[in-house]
Amino acid sequence: DNKKLCLNSGEIIAMSSNMRTIMEPQDVAEASPATISRNGMVYFEPHLMGVNPLIEKFFGGSIPEGLSEDEVSELRSMTGWLLTPCITFLREECQEVSPTQDQNLVQSFMNLLLTHIKDALNLEHFKKDGENDADVTKKIITMIDGLVIFCCIWAIGAVCVTASRPMFSNFLKGFVSGKTTSITPFKKVQPDVPERGSVFDWVFTAESLGWKSWLDTVEPQAIKAGSAVENLVIQTLDNVRYQYVLGHCINHQIKLLFCGPTGTGKTAYMKQKLVQLPKENYMEISMGFSAQSKCAQTQDLVDSMLDRRRKGVFGPPMGKLCILMVDDLNMPNKETYGAQPPIEILRQMVDANAYAPTGGWFDRKDLTHPFRGIVDVLLFSAMGPPGGGRTFITARMLGHMYLVGFPLLDDENMTKIFTTILDWKLQADNYPSEVTGLSKKLVAATLDMYKSAVAELLPTPLKVHYTFNLRDFAKIVFGCLLLKKGECEGPQRHVRLWIHEVWRVIGDRLTDNQDRMWMLDKTRELTKTVFNFAFDDIMGHLDLDGDGKVQTLEESRNLIFGDMMSEPAAPNRPYAECMDIAALQARVEGHLEQYNMMSTKKMDLV
């Protein structure tokens, strides 16, 4: 009311009569009644504005050159017919990986659509020479129809969680064909969206003007000899389509956010794509957020990697694009007023409208705090679904990003990934044929055990650590590769190794005997049904009470694999089965005694 700005330093800045302050907060949760009473308030919700002004903004200034009036009209009509019903269905029937606003979805859709059309118009069969204009126009209209549907799938449907994707797929197929909607179809779209599988399984290619399976767009994978199994990324349907999304976003500098459960490959796919980029044109900055990440750390890390271009402007070396990859974007703790400073500083860096002309931040180390404009930096990020330790990120940040949800891997994908790894490793290292033949059974048994543990061993207030993800699945499978071919002794030993790895990864997490007995019964069942071995036969050497059965926890605990029988300083410590528990105890106590003789701080273990 008195138009004076009072700073923490005690300084008071008086505003002149022709000056006004306009603030645009997300909410007024932290504003006091005194603050509210001194401000004129305009309450405006995003849905009141709708999405049409944003669509018109893109059509008004971003239409690729070379489209005729008829082609632009087709683009407008297809967008108007398809976009709003897809968003409405998403809001009413589907669940999102992270909350979005309609404007954000429309922005992602228009960015994807216009960049795909721009790429397509560069192809030779879309060039007009005056004689073939009518034929080329027909092809361009077919291309526009297909790309509008494809971009609806990957801008609107891509934010759905795993369970909602089949619903969105069925809706879109029915809507485009006119079978399941009261809305009159705009036209008969050709070529039809394939009926087989999900709409997420197909890609529309401008080259063929048709739909192709994602796997038909790439060459079969050849795994390099000597690769580490834990670093392998197997070519699956998910891998191919997310590599395509990453490549398109890099080519057109679209800021990207992957969101999905732990272990679905968000970070691995990003790193795989970044490693393939030519070093003369690209550079990478990687950082991972945690609950304790600070704004200053984020700013200093990025600043340390960028060069000065000219006064007040910083970026990667000339001619290069820097890709800033941020993992666990939504992990930082919120401060007193609900903001997450590391995220806000990144938003400031990419917001070229609020911090014109480039986006950037103020230099903290210079006493005059000049603004550092940041150019040629593309933000890629990944995060888990909000909830638990992960927070909901501000809609202001999400509004800059193209959000892509990662579904949980289905059984077919998991089986393909881990069977491919096991088959390749067992054959490359020349394991005996009876062991290499176990790969499909090892994966099938692990999948059954993993799904059963997720369904039966649920977290409770006393068992909050009963959470299992795909990394646990991988640990079990990779554990089965620790036994080298020289230690193999028929398929029975490898089955015992599988049982041991299941107990180490899942069983060691269990806190009461009821859960452990469930686990023991489940391993007995899978040993019989999947591997066709009687549990008591292959574990007979562990029978303590002579009843011919291994059905107690005390007996099963004596199954141990490890490298403890080797000398501590030996260069090669084979992972082997410890058949004699008394010898193992004597060897471990010898290791402990040797350690205590050499160390100034003695370690006494019970």
N, C-alpha and C positions, 0 to 999 in steps of 0.2 A: 504493500500500500504506500510506503514511503520511497519505493524504488531505490533501495540501497542494498548492495550486495556485501554481506559481512563474511569475511574469510576467517579461517581458524587462526591465522597469524595475528588477528586483531585489526587488520587493515579493512577499511570500509571504502567501497567503490560506489559512488553515486552515479545513477543512470540519468541520462538526459531525457527531456520530455518526449522525444521522438523515438526512444528505444523501448523495445519489448523483449521479454524472455518467454520463449515457448519451449515446454518440456513435453516429451512423449514417453511416459512410463508404461511399463507393461501392466502395472496395477498400482494401487495406493496403499498396499498393505503396510508399508513402513512410514507412511505420511501421518503426521500428527493432525488433530482437528485444527490447530492454529494454522498449519501450513495450508490445509484445504480451504479454510475460510478466507485466506488472502489470495487465492487463485481462482480465476475463472475456469471451470471444469467442463470439458466436452467429452462425454462418454460415447465411444464409438466401437462397435464390435466388428470384427472382420467379415462376418456373414452378412452384415448390412450392406457392405460394399459389393459383395458378390465377386464373381471371377471375370465377368465380361469386360470390365475396363482393362484388366491385365491382358486378356486375349487381344483386345483391340490395340493395346500398346505394342505388342509383338507384331501383329499384322501391319501396323502403321509404319514401323521402322525397321523390321528385321526380315522381311520377305526376301529370299534369295533372288538375285537378278536372273533374268531369263525366263521367268514364268509369264505366260500370257494371262489375259483377263479371265478366260474360261478356266485356266488351271488354278488361278488364285481363288476363283469362285468355288471350285471343287474343294480346295483346301479349307476354305471357310465353312462350307456346308458339311463336310465330313467331320471337322472338329466340333462344330455346333451340335451335330447329331449324336456323336459318340462320347464326348468328354464329360459333360454334366451327368448323364445317367451312370457312368462308371464311378464318378466321385460319390454320387448319391448312394449307390449300392455299397461302396466301400464303407461309408459312414453308418449305414443302417444294418448291414449284415456281417461285416468283416471286422477283424481285430488287427491293429497295426503294431509293428515292432516298436515304434516310438510315436507319440502323438504328433500329428502334423496339422497344418491349416490348409484349407482349400487353395489359397493363393500359392502356397509352396508347391503343391502338387501340379498346379497349372504351369507354374514357372518351369518346373522340371520337364513337364510334357512338351512345352513349346521349345525349350532349349534343345531337347532330344530331337524333336520333329524337324525343326528348321535346319539343324546341323546335318541330319541324315539326308534331307532333300538337297542341301548344298553339295554334299559329297556325291550324291547320285547324279546331279546335273553335270558333273565333270566327266561322266562316262560317255564313251563315244556314241552309243546308240540313243542318247538323248540330245544330240546336237542337231539343230535345225539348219537346213541349207536353202530353204525357199521352195524346194520341190517336194520334200518329204514331210512338210509341216503337219499335215493331218495325221499321218501315221505316228509321228513322234508325239503329238499331243495325246493320242490314245494311250501310248506307252507311259507318258508322264502321269496321266490321270490314274492309270492302273498302279503306278509306283506310289502316287500320293495316297491312294486308298489303302494299300498294304502298309505303308509306313505309319499312317495315322493309327491303325489297329496295333501295329507292333509297338509304337511309342506309348499307347495307352496301357499295354501290358507291362512295359518296363518303367513307366513313370507312376502309374496308379496302382496296378496290381503288385508291383515290386515291393511295396511297403507292407504287404500282408504277412502275418505270421504263418507258420507251416500249415496249421489246421484250416486257415481261411483261403489258402491258394486254390484248392480244388473248387470251392464255392465261386470264387471270382472267375476261374477258368470256365466253369459251366455257364455262368451268367453271360460272359462275353461271347461265347460261341452261340448261345441262344439268341442274344440281342442282335448280333451281326446277321444271323440267318433269318431273323424275324419270327422265330418259333415260340419264344417264351416272353414276349413283351407286348404290351398294349400300344406301344409307340410304333407308328407306321415306319417301316424301314425307309431310310433315305434313298436307298438304291440296292440293287442286287450286286453285292461286292464280289468281284472276281480277281484273283482266284480265291476259292473258299478257304477259310481257316481250317486246317486239318482236324478231323474229328478224333483221330487216334491220340491218346495221351492228353497231356495238359498243354494249354497255350504257351506255357513257359518252356516247353520242350522244342519250340520251333522258332526260326528266325526268318524274317522276310528279306530276301536279297534283291537289290535293285538290278543286279546283273542278269538274273534269270527271271525277274518279275514273278517270283513264286516263293513258296514256303519251303524251307529246308530244315532237316534235323540239325541241331547244333553240331553233332559229332561228324556230320558229313561236310562241314566247312573246314576241317583241319586234317592234317596228315596223322596217321597212327603214331603213337609215342614209341620212341626207342630209348631205353634207359641206359645211361653211360656206365660202362664197367667201372667198378671201384667206388660208386656213389654210396654215401652213408644213408642207410635206410630211414633214419629219423629226419633226413632233409629232403626225401623224395616227395614230389607233388605229382600224384597220379592223374592222368588225363581222364576226367570224368565229365559228365554233362554239366555239372556245376562249374567245374574248372574252366571249361571252354566258354561258357556264357559269361562268366564274371571276368575272364580275360578280355573278352570282346568289349564289355562295358568299360573296363579300365582303359583299354586302348583308345576307345572313342572319346572318353573324358580327357585323356592326355592330349589327343590331337586337337581338341576344341577348347581346351582349358576350362572344363566344367568342374567345379569343386564338388568332391564326392565324399559321401559318408556311408560306410558299410555298418549295418547294425544286425547283430544276430547272437545266438547263444555261444558260450565258450566252446572252442574246439571245432568250429565249423569251417575254419580256414580263411577267415577274414584277413588277418595279417599275412598269412603264408601266401595267399594269392596276390596281395599287393606287392610283397617283396619279390615274388617270382616275376611279376611284370616289370618292376623297376630294374631288376638285374639284367633284363633283356634289352633295356634302352641303350642306345649308343652314348658312350661317355663324352663324346665331343659335342653332343647337343643337350645333354641333360645332366643335372647333378641332384643328389638326394640328401635331405636332412631327415633323420629319424629321431623321434622322441616318444617316450611312453609316459602317460600321466599316471599319478597315484593319488591317494587321498591327501597326501602332504605336498603335492606340487604347488609351486608358487609362481605368481605372475612374473616376477623378476627373473627367475630361472628360465622360463620360456622365452622371454625377450632377449636375454643375454645369449642363449644358445643360438637363436636365429641370427642375431646381430654378428656373432663371431664367425659365421659361415658366409656372410654376404660382403661384397665389395662396394666401394663407393663409385657410383656411376658419374655423378656430377653433384654440385652443391645441393644438399638436402635430399638426394635420391640414392637409394642403395638397392642392390640386387645381385644375382649371380654374375659371373663373368659374361661379358658381352657375347651374344649369340647362343647363350644357354638358357634353358628353362629349369628352375629349381622346383623340385617336388618335395614339399614338406609333409611327411607322413607322421601323423599323431595317432598313437595307439591308446585305447582306453580313454577316449575323449571325455566321457562323463564321470570319471573317477574323482576329480578334485572336490574337496569339501566346500560347502557353501560358507561364505562369510556371514557376518552379523545380519546384513540386510538381504540375504538370499541370493547374492550373485556368486559366480565362480570366476575369480580374477583371471586364471590362466585361459579360460575360454573367452572371456571378454577381450583380452589383449589380442587373441587370434582373430576375433570378430572385427576388431578395430583394424587389424592388418589387412583383411580382405574386403573391407567395406569402402569401396571407392566413391560411393555417393555421399556418405556421411563425412568422410575424411578425404575430400577431393584433392587432387585428381587421381590418386593411386591407392589410398589406404596406407596405413603405417602407424607409427607411435612416436611418442616424445622421448628424446634422449635423456635418460636419467643422470648420466655421468657428466654431462655438460651443465655448468651453472645456469646458462640461459635457457636450457631445455628446448632446443630447436626441434621441430618436427622432422622425423626421418620418413620420407616417402619410400615405400617398398614396392618394387616392380618385378615382374617375371617370376613370381613365387605362386605355385599352385598348391592348394591345401587338399590333401587326402587324409581321411581319418577313419577310424574304426572304433566301435564301442559295443558293449553288451546291452541287452534290453534293460531299460530303467527298472530299478527295484533292488532291494537289498542294499549293498554298499554303493550301487551306481545310482546317480540322480537323473532327474529329467532335465535335459539341457534347455536353455532359454530358446524360445521360439525365434528370437532375433538372430541367433546363430544358425538355427535349422533353416531359416529362410534363405540363407546363402548357399545351402548345400543341396545336392541331388542325393536323396535318401534311397538306399537299396537294402532291403531286408534279406538276411541269409536264413533260409529254412534249415531245420534239422536234417541231417543226412538220412535218407531213407535206407531200408535194408539192402536194396539192390546196389546203391552207391557204396555203402560201407563194405559190403561183401566184395565188390569189384576192387576197391582201393587196397584192402588188406590182403586179398588173395593174390593180386598182382605183385605186391611187395614180397610176400612169402615165396611165391613161385620163382620170382626172379632171383632172390637171395639164395634159396636152397639149391637152385640149379647152378647159379654162378659159382658157389663154393663147393660144388660136387658132393652134396650130402647123399647118403645111401637112398636108393629108390623107395624103400619102405617109409622113409622119413619125408621125402619130397611129396609123396602121395597123401600125406596128412594135411596139406595146407588148407584145402577147402574145409576139412573137418575142424581144424583149429579155429578158423574164422567163424564157422557156424556155431561152434560151442561157445566161443567168446561172445558172439552176438546174443545168443540165448541167455547167457549168464548176465550180460550187461543190462539187457532189457528187463530181466527178472529182478535184478538189484534195484533198478530205477523204480519199478512198480511196487516192490515189496518193502524195501529198506528206505522208508520215507523219513525225512527229517522231522524232528520234534524239538521242543525246547531243551530237552536233555540230550538230543542227538543232532545238533545243528550241523554237524560235519557230515551227515549222511547225504551228501550231494555228489552225484557221479556225472561225468561228462565224457566226451569222446576222447579226451586225452587219456583217461583211464583205460578205455578200450585199446588205444594204441600202445600203452605201456605193457598190457598183457601180451599183445601180439609180438611186440619187439622183444619182450622177455623170452619168448620162445625161440628167438634167434641167438640168444647168448650162449647156448650150448654148442660148441664147435663140433665139426664132423668127427674129430678124433674121440670125442666123449660119447658119441652115439652108441646105443646098445639096443637096436631094434626100436619099433614104434612105441613099446611100453614105456621106455624111459622118457620119450618126448611127451607122452600123455601125462606122466607124473610131473614133468616140468611145467606143463600147462596148468595142472592142478596147483602146483606151488606158486606160479605167477598170479593166478586168480586170488589165492589167499594173501599174497603179499600186497596186491593192489587194492582189492576190495575187502578181504577178510580182516586185514590189520586195522581197518577203520571201525570195526564193530566193537561195541562196548559191553554187550551182555551175552550170556551163554545161549539164550533163546535164539538170538539172531545168528550166532555162530553155528548152532545146530541146524538152523534152516539152510545155512550156507553149505554145511557138510552134506546134508541130504540132497541139495541141488547138484553138487559136484558128483555125488554117487550116481544120480539119475543121468546126468549128461555123459558121464563116462560110459554108461551102458548104451544110451540111445544114440549118441553121435559117433563115438569111437568104437562101439561094439566090443568093449572089454569089460569084464567084471571088475568092479572097483576093488573088491577084496582080493582078487587074484594078483593084480599088478601092484597092490600095496601090501602084499602078504608079509613082507619083511618088517612091517611096522606093527604087526599083531603082538600086543604085549600080554594079553591074558589067555592066549592059546585057544580062543573059541573059533578061530578061522575067519573072523570078521574084523574089519577096521572101521568101527562105527562110533568111537568116542573121540572127544576133542583131544585127550591126552595122547592118543595114538596118532591122530592126524598131524599133531604139532611136530612130530619127529621127522616129517618130510622136509628136508632142507637141501637147497641147492645154493652154491656160492663159491667164492674163491678163497675162503678162509683156510683151506688145507695147504695153500702155497706159502712159501716164505714171504714175509712182508716186503722185502726189497726186490723180489724177483721181477724181472722185466716182463715176463709173460705169465700171468696168473689165470689159468683156465677156470671157467665157470663149470663146476662139476657137482654131481650128486654126492652128498655126504651120507654114506650108508651106515657108518659106525659112529653113533652119537658119543660114545665114551672117548673115542679117538679125537673127535671134533672138539670136545670139551677140553681135553688135554692140550690140543694144539692152540686153541684160543687162549687158554690160561698161560701157555708158553709165550704167546705174542704179548700178552699183558705184562708178564714179568720182564720180558725184554724191553718193552716200552718204559717201564718204571725204572729200569737200570740206566736208561739213557736220558730220561727227562728229569728236570729239577722239580717239577710238580707231579707227584705220583697220583695215579688214578686207581682207585679201589672200586672194583665192580663186584656186585653180589652174584 
